Amino acid sequence: MNIQNKVAPAAANLTPAHPDAQSVRSIRHWSESLFSFRLNRPRSLRFRSGEFVMIGLMGDNNKPLMRAYSIASPAWDDELEFYSIKAPNGPLTSRLQRIQVGDSVIVRPKPVGTLVLDALLPGKRLYLVATGTGLAPFASLIGDPEVYERFDQVILMHTTSTVQALAYGREVVKNLLANPMLGECAAEKLIYYPTTTQEGSAQMGRPTTLLASGRLPADLGLPPLDPLTDKVMICGSIGLNQEMKAILEAAGFAEGANSQPGDYVVEKAFVG
């Protein structure tokens, strides 16, 4: 459902004087609590798919109000896409949800992050485990040709409380499969596994339960997770990340980093 027309006009969101300001190209409101938007990409910005940058708006004190946001578009894209919640009392998101096409958003051209291929050892399968807007860095990664060059299978697991909250992820996968350059490869290697935790759907359950029980690989006809062949990326709430770390390390997985690649990585940046 696109409810863009129901959103109030932006107020004091223009920041043309800021050297890192970028123009809003498009906005899509997926629900009352979720939206995505695309910005001009700074010419100086080079990033690896899966990384995040600091973005923001000018605050009431005429100082930038910045937060970390994962880039949802792949590294080759000419624009930057972001996927966000609408937090009524969020210092930034309460303002950001009101942006309109033509407004400006500040983008610091210094990407960082752990959800990158460089932080993982070689493997056969890559599991991308996301909850809510944690899907954003994986939307970037599944659109990167290098992911399919390095792995035989890529399993994207996205969990939300309701079916409607899965809409953005479904659209990302749909557009990827229709991409003339990547669609054929994605159709062969990408497995999309959406689940819900509250509203009924084809697959229900929390990522931790589905992985710890072995149901996820079993549903897909895959062998149990093995650190020798499987690599995992995780992006969700602090609680989910901690539970997933415990499950993976109990199974022999070692956490990776840019400086020392491993079997799994966890994102540590959160938006408010």
C-alpha positions, 0 to 999 in steps of 0.5 A: 500500500502506498500512502505517500499522499497522506503524508504532511508536507515537509517543514524546515527540511531543506538544507541547501547550504550544507556542503553534504546536502543531497537532493531527494529523488523519490519517496515511497511510504510502505505503511504508516510506520515504514518508508523508503527514499532515494537521494542523489549520490555524492560524486565522492562517495565510494562504498561497499555493498552492505555498509552504512553512512551517517545521514540527517537534517538540520535540527532546531539549533541549526546543527545537523541531526545525524544517525547511521543508516544502512545503504539499501542500494548496491555499490554500483547504483547512481543513487542512494536508497534508504529504508526507515521506520517512522518513529513518532518520537525519534529525533531524526525519523520524526522529521525525516518521514516528512521529506518531499521530492526536491528536499535535501538530506545530509549525507556524510561521505564516509561509509563504514560497517561490518556487513561486507563480503570482506569480513567473511571467509569463503563459503558455499552458502550465504545466509542473510538474516534480517528483522524489520528495517535491518533488511536494508544492507541486505537489499544492497548486497543481493543487488551486488554481482560479487555476492553471486560470484562468491557464493553458490546460494544466497538465502535472504531471511526477512522477519517482521511482525505483519505481512504488510511489513514485508512489502518492501523486501518483496518489491526489492526481490521482484525488481532484482529478478526483473533486472536484465543484468542480474535477474538470471543469476539471482533467480538461480542462486537467491532464495527468499524466505520471508516470515512473520511473528504475529500475523499469519503467513506462509512461514511463521517464526522468529529467526532464532527459533527457525535456525536453532531448530534446523527448520529453515535449512530443512524447509529449503532442502539444505543441510544443517548450518556448518561453519565450513560451508555456510556464512551468516550476516545478521542485522536486527535488534540488539536482542536478536543479534545477541541471540543469533551470536550465541546460537552460531558460536555454539555451532562453531561459527567465529565472528568476523571483521574487516581486519579478520574475516570469519564465519559470521558478522553482525551489524552494530549500528541502530537508527532512532 
